[in-house]
């Protein structure tokens, strides 16, 4: 599996399921937050991206079908 | 651009309160059938349409749609129209309500009078009305719907706007197209696929399978063999939601912690575990991952002692205070002016509509035999999909049900059998998705794959360039023509004002004459009541009954032979014209007749009555004469022509251990879930107490999202079932036969708008 970690480009395709549910109480996705349509990735997908980058992946893209 | 961005400048989702909505206008709406929150909405919807329980009030529903929906079937006024006509109708409605320019009302519209009457009605119910458009509708339809809702004062009353719940809102088509382009250009060297099946359902022009094969390292996490898994380099078995710890958000944002019911039966892994592996955890544990996450989150939110928080969340099932807060947003000022510059798209002679299948959905449930054999609400089709065509269009094209046609599009074509469907819009051909799987066990080869003709830019509708008969025919396994009880008035219905003034005209007084004294049931008298106003035809009760009572799957050939085994079926009735009929659903379980015609003809006393009024089957006595089935006027008995249960290839754990699995040559039928009755009786006896009302719930009752089915002790005057049966519009089927059924029905009430002519409804 460590080979995976060394991969230079990873595209992760996830369904609508987030890694972990976002909690509205501390929600980073409130009305004032950027939406997908404003060109920024919403928090759940962003979190996956950030975590994977921290783990050594580069150029990570999360795609929802 | 999505409709929400167009109207509000940001992504939003909507929460509906159908309990507050006196007027509902559905635009091919899936609000009570498939949208997020549909179960809650269905319950609210039904509760507001039971005049027997609401003091003679009920909501009024309008529907315009190209293909029948469950909400449309319950509409008091319904129009079938093409997608381009829907846009025109909404523009007219917006103009009439002052939400759009007045010139929109000037355009010629065949339904102008209908729309005017509906608009007046909506206007008179400001703050108590709502419009809802199905997800397949064009962006303009959603924009118009939002604007009209705002003008009706729906926001803040019947509709609340909230931040998106979906993890990745926005265009899915765009994201998968970008991925396909990246794969084609060699940018992707590792692809991890967690759940979806793009090789099957991605637009054909993306050529996903070939591009996926070109990715050096690809992994698919899937529960079953599927087309994508086969094309990947590596496969990982996925665990079921009942097999792993996880969390999720409901349609209103509420977080729930998902607890496994069993260890993974087939060594599956969850998506969390796979992601954890990618992050360097070589032996991830989904429970630990979840708990650690929430420990951190609870600390950030100052939720106090974590163990208390965690155990409470598990016990209650939800994390407190996580529902989304309503937002106060108003449509942008230029919303309508942007639409004014646009013109309606060219109108193709024939149009294809791509719609998710009621059972298989997008194909993900195609491995579930219960859903494959579940009769669809309108067509009653099992084991296949078909091209749904309106009666008038079929006549014009010289088509009948079972004819195979070739449907050509600009870039693709497919062959499909025709099903002539009343209520379908003229010149529209609905192609249900989710069929035509090639790697999916039982579903392999069943139906045709409509995805093969579904382009990235034509996800929900596309113009048909030609539709030609091939000369071939195909046998469709529909249950509609089986168990027919023709020429008898089984669905009683009336108008709301009739109900309020003289319900006796809807349900004539009952006849209880008999030469013989009635049998007394001094202790308990189990009975069922089914509210036809509440039944939305969703089929949940049919599948629940099948799961609870070990009802076997018989396969397409046996369905064709009239041997489907469902103990409970939902009959679908049309009245009025074939093009715009009124639709009614009527669940049909065993009636448990007090004077049961089945019992007196059984030569071996295999079907008998008990002291509480249950019509029992003693399987060991049954010798399979089928006299009982022949003599049943309701056609609710099922015979095991073969050893269906033994032939069903399923693990022992999947059978309900409380219910006998029937063998070949044995008659069977609804038992009112006698295993549940007996369990409750034993528990009550142990506790030396009486059985409380609602303590025994049949599987159909338990699964019904609208509480259409109520079961209990008729002798208990305070029971829910006794109260329903006391309604002036309670009736039994075929009362004239004097079978005295324990199952009775509440008549269907429609709340028509007097301003709309009946001929147009």
Interface residues (C-beta under 8 A of the other chain):
Chain A: X1 X4 X5 X7 X8 X9 X10 X11 X12 X13 X14 X15 X16 X17 X18 X19 X20 X21 X22 X23 X24 X25 X26 X27 X29 X30 X31 X33 X35 X36 X37 X38 X41 X42 X44 X45 X48 X51 X52 X54 X55 X57 X59 X61 X62 X63 X64 X65
Chain B: X1 X2 X4 X5 X10 X11 X163 X164 X166 X167 X168 X169 X170 X172 X175 X176 X178 X179 X182 X183 X187 X188 X189 X190 X191 X192 X193 X194 X195 X196 X198 X201 X202 X217 X247 X248 X249 X253 X255 X271 X272 X275 X277 X278 X279 X280 X282 X290 X293 X297 X300 X301 X319 X321 X322 X323 X324 X325 X327 X329
